[in-house]
């Protein structure tokens, strides 16, 4: 006899932000069919409306701290915060896209449905408490991005970008599935809390199950590492980021990363924090591996970014470097007792990075020409004279990415380095600080180009009404987190701590 | 579990192999043989078996093929559900109804987009 749950058991109310968005996507998909081709702005408005409803709803059920869908979905403050990041990114991306799609001639209603699908995927990823749900969310998050990357299909670069992302993404999914299968084989369950419950017994008996568990965790890390682009799984990033339409790149660099790290943090914090070499150890067995990967990611990302001449490629390598910083937080989670602080630091860092990076891409889009050119670093020459306000904001975003005080990036790095030190990862923290100094070179070079180099100054015709809204929103976010960090920390604290730990 | 429980399956496998061997060879042994070049060519569902491997063909076939496979796979999901339909009761009906609803939205979308038109 099958144990049939009733519909009330599913506890659907707490899943509404994500479920509503998924259902709303289908509404957008169908309604868009009846919107004439020259009025696609209505689809954008509809999309924005749905995103705002989901955003408000998310605030309302923030600290509900319940499980739903038979224990496969956790609505706690962690998932609430990931929803917050995902929806913020989607709303800003929506503003970024409206005029850009029109002037580059790739305006299609499907863009918005795909954006919403991908956002819903990130939200499910943050709330997943079962490896199956993580996998499905990973696919919901990635598949729309493959299509969106290839959306400028008359451009060979965009096509290459979509194909490359698709093939490597499919590989990553396969790695993840294989890892999940091994973990299932070792523990007999796919539910993260139940995996946690069986880990201690597996460590104690030191059976073959432990080998499978470690191997499975490693493969899952490879799969998610592809998604968040950490070294050595970063090869696709520069090509994909350069070829994809710029709003898609902007969304990819923040939302897909947030989703991947959400799943990684959940897995490490909930399921495997006590996967140690021996009983009584206080450091998880995977910490060294992740620390080494984080160090390699920070070093390679920052050093290779120096030689880039294309801003989109530079921001791609910078996003690899930032993945390294966030991964530092994941490594710190491996020291038992620091998990809470490290998770909080990684989440704040992701929020700060979301605002800053979307802002930087918004300015890049303002300079980008209709044919996709105009994204070289040299194109920034003299921008302070032609568009002073834009130049000020770009300078601020660059300083925030470097991590200069009074910007959001500083707060994120401060918390992350603090957590890593507390976890005893001194060498990793030193590498992090030193590579931050290196990163100043290429971020400040853009400021130098804007303020000190002679040049005509780009008229920045792409800075249209909607794009400006997005830039201001990103600027405001970066500034507020930078000046009043306790706002973000309190927001996270009030919703988070009770739920996750 | 005792291995004897699997005896019927083993018998079935052996029977299948032996029977296949007999059936596929019996006509060659006893039947009249009158080979022509056309008869000995590999069976390719009516297509020319010899020619360039990378022939051009209308991209419409690809679209129809993808759409067919999509719905084909969705149909597979109905099968296990149908087996336990009675046990699941209203819950199963509601969940499958939702699944079917989402599937229908996909159909409406592709129909309205003109993916089902041949021209």
Interface residues (C-beta under 8 A of the other chain):
Chain A: X1 X2 X4 X5 X6 X7 X26 X29 X30 X33
Chain B: X84 X87 X88 X89 X91 X92 X94 X102 X105 X108 X109 X112 X113
